[in-house]
Amino acid sequence: MDPQFKLDILMAMALAYGGILLYRYWPRLQAKLLNVPFIAPSALKARLDDGEDILIIDVRMAHEVTGVMGKIEGSLNLQASQLAQKLEDLGTKLDPYKKQRIVITCQSNSRSPKAARILFQFGFSKISILDGGMKKWSRLKP
């Protein structure tokens, strides 16, 4: 077999693997670049059980929220695809909430970093992402 062909195959495999890794870890990298911390499901549950005032924004689609993983009690469902428009529509009505502690969740952290970026752009500052999203939250024992 031609050595150049072997090299070309190895390069293609390396690029494909690199692309898979980038796709897999891009949401977490985005959050790190924005300096948005992740909060473990058990830590969030403990804070909620202690009565801490936390706004939980679930950015999944409506059918996901009503699905098998359910939702976090008291969470607000604002779909990631509509978040910027909804925030824009609300305008200055949101000002009192911009210092509120917010935890963003989705299914598995793929949409949460984008939602965090949008919230930052609208002036929200105390944002965290639920680590592992609803997949990890749903595994918590009641």
C-alpha positions as a Markdown table, in Angstrom:
| # | Residue | x | y | z |
|---|---|---|---|---|
| 1 | Met | 0.0 | 0.0 | 0.0 |
| 2 | Asp | 1.2 | 3.5 | -0.9 |
| 3 | Pro | 2.8 | 5.2 | 2.2 |
| 4 | Gln | 1.1 | 8.5 | 1.2 |
| 5 | Phe | -2.3 | 6.8 | 1.1 |
| 6 | Lys | -1.7 | 5.5 | 4.7 |
| 7 | Leu | -0.7 | 9.0 | 5.8 |
| 8 | Asp | -3.8 | 10.4 | 4.2 |
| 9 | Ile | -6.0 | 7.8 | 5.9 |
| 10 | Leu | -4.4 | 8.6 | 9.3 |
| 11 | Met | -4.9 | 12.3 | 8.8 |
| 12 | Ala | -8.6 | 11.8 | 7.9 |
| 13 | Met | -9.1 | 9.7 | 11.0 |
| 14 | Ala | -7.4 | 12.2 | 13.2 |
| 15 | Leu | -9.5 | 15.1 | 11.8 |
| 16 | Ala | -12.7 | 13.1 | 12.2 |
| 17 | Tyr | -11.8 | 12.2 | 15.8 |
| 18 | Gly | -10.9 | 15.8 | 16.5 |
| 19 | Gly | -14.2 | 16.9 | 15.1 |
| 20 | Ile | -16.1 | 14.4 | 17.3 |
| 21 | Leu | -14.2 | 15.6 | 20.4 |
| 22 | Leu | -14.9 | 19.2 | 19.5 |
| 23 | Tyr | -18.6 | 18.5 | 19.0 |
| 24 | Arg | -18.8 | 16.6 | 22.2 |
| 25 | Tyr | -17.0 | 19.2 | 24.4 |
| 26 | Trp | -18.0 | 22.4 | 22.6 |
| 27 | Pro | -20.8 | 23.3 | 25.0 |
| 28 | Arg | -18.6 | 22.9 | 28.1 |
| 29 | Leu | -15.8 | 24.9 | 26.4 |
| 30 | Gln | -18.3 | 27.7 | 25.6 |
| 31 | Ala | -19.3 | 27.8 | 29.2 |
| 32 | Lys | -15.7 | 28.0 | 30.4 |
| 33 | Leu | -15.0 | 30.8 | 27.9 |
| 34 | Leu | -18.0 | 32.7 | 29.4 |
| 35 | Asn | -16.8 | 31.9 | 32.9 |
| 36 | Val | -20.1 | 30.2 | 33.7 |
| 37 | Pro | -19.8 | 27.7 | 36.6 |
| 38 | Phe | -21.5 | 24.3 | 36.6 |
| 39 | Ile | -23.5 | 23.2 | 39.6 |
| 40 | Ala | -23.9 | 19.5 | 40.5 |
| 41 | Pro | -27.5 | 18.3 | 40.7 |
| 42 | Ser | -27.0 | 17.3 | 44.3 |
| 43 | Ala | -25.7 | 20.7 | 45.2 |
| 44 | Leu | -28.6 | 22.4 | 43.5 |
| 45 | Lys | -31.1 | 20.1 | 45.2 |
| 46 | Ala | -29.5 | 20.9 | 48.6 |
| 47 | Arg | -29.8 | 24.7 | 47.9 |
| 48 | Leu | -33.4 | 24.4 | 46.8 |
| 49 | Asp | -34.2 | 22.2 | 49.9 |
| 50 | Asp | -32.6 | 24.9 | 52.1 |
| 51 | Gly | -35.0 | 27.4 | 50.5 |
| 52 | Glu | -32.4 | 29.4 | 48.5 |
| 53 | Asp | -34.1 | 31.7 | 46.0 |
| 54 | Ile | -32.9 | 30.3 | 42.6 |
| 55 | Leu | -34.6 | 30.8 | 39.3 |
| 56 | Ile | -34.3 | 27.7 | 37.2 |
| 57 | Ile | -34.7 | 28.2 | 33.5 |
| 58 | Asp | -35.3 | 25.0 | 31.5 |
| 59 | Val | -34.4 | 25.6 | 27.9 |
| 60 | Arg | -35.7 | 22.3 | 26.5 |
| 61 | Met | -38.6 | 22.1 | 24.2 |
| 62 | Ala | -42.1 | 21.8 | 25.7 |
| 63 | His | -42.5 | 18.2 | 24.8 |
| 64 | Glu | -39.2 | 17.4 | 26.6 |
| 65 | Val | -40.4 | 19.1 | 29.8 |
| 66 | Thr | -43.5 | 17.0 | 29.8 |
| 67 | Gly | -41.6 | 13.8 | 28.9 |
| 68 | Val | -40.1 | 11.1 | 31.1 |
| 69 | Met | -37.4 | 13.2 | 32.7 |
| 70 | Gly | -40.0 | 15.7 | 33.9 |
| 71 | Lys | -39.0 | 19.1 | 35.2 |
| 72 | Ile | -37.5 | 20.7 | 38.3 |
| 73 | Glu | -40.4 | 21.9 | 40.4 |
| 74 | Gly | -40.8 | 25.7 | 40.0 |
| 75 | Ser | -38.7 | 25.9 | 36.9 |
| 76 | Leu | -39.5 | 28.2 | 34.1 |
| 77 | Asn | -39.6 | 26.7 | 30.6 |
| 78 | Leu | -38.1 | 29.1 | 28.0 |
| 79 | Gln | -37.0 | 27.2 | 24.9 |
| 80 | Ala | -33.4 | 27.9 | 23.8 |
| 81 | Ser | -34.5 | 28.7 | 20.3 |
| 82 | Gln | -36.9 | 31.4 | 21.5 |
| 83 | Leu | -35.0 | 32.7 | 24.5 |
| 84 | Ala | -33.4 | 35.8 | 22.9 |
| 85 | Gln | -36.8 | 36.9 | 21.4 |
| 86 | Lys | -38.6 | 36.4 | 24.6 |
| 87 | Leu | -36.0 | 38.4 | 26.6 |
| 88 | Glu | -36.1 | 41.2 | 24.0 |
| 89 | Asp | -39.9 | 41.3 | 24.2 |
| 90 | Leu | -39.8 | 41.7 | 27.9 |
| 91 | Gly | -37.3 | 44.5 | 27.8 |
| 92 | Thr | -36.9 | 46.5 | 31.0 |
| 93 | Lys | -39.5 | 44.4 | 32.8 |
| 94 | Leu | -36.5 | 42.0 | 33.4 |
| 95 | Asp | -34.3 | 44.6 | 35.2 |
| 96 | Pro | -35.3 | 43.6 | 38.7 |
| 97 | Tyr | -34.3 | 40.0 | 38.0 |
| 98 | Lys | -30.9 | 40.7 | 36.5 |
| 99 | Lys | -29.1 | 40.1 | 39.8 |
| 100 | Gln | -31.2 | 37.0 | 40.6 |
| 101 | Arg | -29.3 | 33.7 | 40.9 |
| 102 | Ile | -30.2 | 31.6 | 37.8 |
| 103 | Val | -29.5 | 28.0 | 37.0 |
| 104 | Ile | -30.0 | 26.9 | 33.4 |
| 105 | Thr | -30.8 | 23.4 | 32.5 |
| 106 | Cys | -31.5 | 21.4 | 29.3 |
| 107 | Gln | -31.4 | 17.7 | 28.5 |
| 108 | Ser | -27.6 | 17.2 | 28.7 |
| 109 | Asn | -25.8 | 20.6 | 28.6 |
| 110 | Ser | -25.8 | 21.0 | 24.8 |
| 111 | Arg | -28.2 | 24.1 | 24.8 |
| 112 | Ser | -27.4 | 25.6 | 28.3 |
| 113 | Pro | -24.2 | 27.3 | 27.3 |
| 114 | Lys | -25.9 | 29.1 | 24.4 |
| 115 | Ala | -28.7 | 30.2 | 26.8 |
| 116 | Ala | -26.1 | 31.4 | 29.3 |
| 117 | Arg | -24.4 | 33.5 | 26.6 |
| 118 | Ile | -27.8 | 35.0 | 25.7 |
| 119 | Leu | -28.6 | 35.8 | 29.3 |
| 120 | Phe | -25.2 | 37.5 | 29.7 |
| 121 | Gln | -25.9 | 39.6 | 26.6 |
| 122 | Phe | -29.1 | 40.8 | 28.2 |
| 123 | Gly | -27.4 | 41.8 | 31.5 |
| 124 | Phe | -27.9 | 38.8 | 33.7 |
| 125 | Ser | -24.8 | 38.1 | 35.8 |
| 126 | Lys | -25.4 | 35.3 | 38.4 |
| 127 | Ile | -25.7 | 32.3 | 36.0 |
| 128 | Ser | -24.8 | 28.7 | 36.5 |
| 129 | Ile | -25.4 | 25.6 | 34.4 |
| 130 | Leu | -26.8 | 22.4 | 35.9 |
| 131 | Asp | -24.0 | 19.9 | 35.3 |
| 132 | Gly | -25.3 | 17.0 | 33.2 |
| 133 | Gly | -28.7 | 18.7 | 32.7 |
| 134 | Met | -31.9 | 16.8 | 33.3 |
| 135 | Lys | -30.2 | 13.5 | 32.5 |
| 136 | Lys | -28.3 | 13.7 | 35.7 |
| 137 | Trp | -31.0 | 15.5 | 37.7 |
| 138 | Ser | -33.5 | 12.8 | 36.9 |
| 139 | Arg | -31.1 | 10.2 | 38.5 |
| 140 | Leu | -31.3 | 11.9 | 41.9 |
| 141 | Lys | -33.1 | 10.0 | 44.6 |
| 142 | Pro | -36.1 | 11.9 | 46.0 |
